[in-house]
Amino acid sequence: DSGANINLFSNKELLDGIHYNKDLRKEVSGASGKPFWCGQVGKLAKTLRNLPLPTSAYYFTNNNNNANVVSLGLLAKEFRVCYDSAVDDAFYAYKEDGGYVRFRKCPKTLLYHLDIEEGAPPEPVLKGLFSLLDECPQFF
């Protein structure tokens, strides 16, 4: 979510070491506009740490939320993220070895969803369509 400044998961089985931390407690406003307090935090589950998802930031969890939200800002701090709507209406987060995850847009909600499947980099024919920034050595 490009508007989120925290990672907020409703599926607690995707997190390890969930605990209450009063120092990290935050008031969160969700899609409903109704704010709620969030003080339970955890880290990304070990089974998901091979994916390009934020690992240094905490993931908040609360029984009131009903989605798993990954902050685009926190994701981009750790991984190369590409979006080019001329190629694909999706965000790609890349690992250093070229593996990636794809956040595709849901046609009903217009929200981006993570397809939890590791893949290879886009085919070379698609890579040419990405911006020239893709070719800069500092991104590889």
JONOR-V447753 format. One record per helix or strand. SS is the DSSP state (helix for helix, strand for strand). FROM is the first residue (numbers start at 1). TO is the last residue. Records with the same first field share a line. If there is no record, write none. Layout:
SS=FROM-TO ; FROM-TO
//
This chain:
strand=7-9 ; 15-20 ; 26-29 ; 35-38 ; 40-44 ; 59-61 ; 69-69 ; 80-84 ; 88-94 ; 100-105 ; 112-119
helix=12-14 ; 46-48 ; 72-78 ; 124-127 ; 132-135 ; 137-139
//
